[in-house]
């Protein structure tokens, strides 16, 4: 599986995978393959969110330090 270029691309590809899984004509073999790819996309998106969460927390910490210096 080619890694997405962005969180948004990962989410879009995940939605596409879920659409295919929901189709009645998707074979069991294809379903398992798509499920595995979806799991990788979920992991990628989760990692992106965690990375950005840490960045936001760092910004909040810097702002809190600034606020403490102004008092």
C-alpha positions as CSV (number, residue, x, y, z in Angstrom):
1,X,0.0,0.0,0.0
2,X,1.3,3.4,-0.9
3,X,1.3,5.7,2.1
4,X,-1.0,8.8,1.8
5,X,0.6,12.2,1.3
6,X,-1.7,13.8,4.0
7,X,-4.2,13.1,6.7
8,X,-7.0,14.2,4.4
9,X,-5.9,11.8,1.6
10,X,-5.7,9.0,4.2
11,X,-9.3,9.8,5.3
12,X,-10.5,9.9,1.7
13,X,-8.9,6.6,0.9
14,X,-10.3,5.1,4.1
15,X,-13.8,6.2,3.1
16,X,-13.3,4.7,-0.4
17,X,-12.2,1.4,1.2
18,X,-15.3,1.4,3.5
19,X,-17.6,2.0,0.4
20,X,-16.0,-1.0,-1.4
21,X,-16.4,-3.2,1.7
22,X,-20.1,-2.3,1.9
23,X,-20.7,-3.5,-1.7
24,X,-22.4,-6.9,-1.9
25,X,-20.3,-8.0,-4.8
26,X,-16.9,-7.6,-3.0
27,X,-15.4,-11.0,-2.6
28,X,-14.2,-12.4,0.7
29,X,-10.5,-12.3,-0.5
30,X,-10.9,-8.7,-1.6
31,X,-12.6,-7.8,1.6
32,X,-9.7,-9.1,3.7
33,X,-7.2,-7.3,1.5
34,X,-9.2,-4.0,1.7
35,X,-9.6,-4.5,5.5
36,X,-5.8,-4.8,5.9
37,X,-5.3,-1.7,3.9
38,X,-7.9,0.1,5.9
39,X,-6.2,-0.9,9.1
40,X,-2.9,0.7,7.8
41,X,-4.8,3.9,6.8
42,X,-6.3,4.1,10.3
43,X,-2.9,3.7,11.8
44,X,-1.5,6.4,9.5
45,X,-4.3,8.8,10.4
46,X,-4.0,8.1,14.1
47,X,-0.3,8.8,14.0
48,X,-0.9,12.1,12.1
49,X,-3.4,13.1,14.8
50,X,-1.1,12.3,17.6
51,X,1.7,14.2,16.0
52,X,-0.4,17.3,15.6
53,X,-1.9,16.9,19.0
54,X,1.7,17.1,20.4
55,X,2.3,20.2,18.3
56,X,-0.8,21.9,19.7
57,X,0.1,21.0,23.2
58,X,3.6,22.5,22.7
59,X,2.0,25.7,21.4
60,X,-0.4,25.8,24.4
61,X,2.6,25.3,26.7
62,X,4.5,28.2,25.1
63,X,1.4,30.4,25.3
64,X,1.0,29.5,29.0
65,X,4.6,30.5,29.6
66,X,4.1,33.8,27.8
67,X,1.0,34.5,29.9
68,X,3.0,33.8,33.1
69,X,5.7,36.2,32.1
70,X,3.2,39.1,31.6
71,X,2.0,39.0,35.2
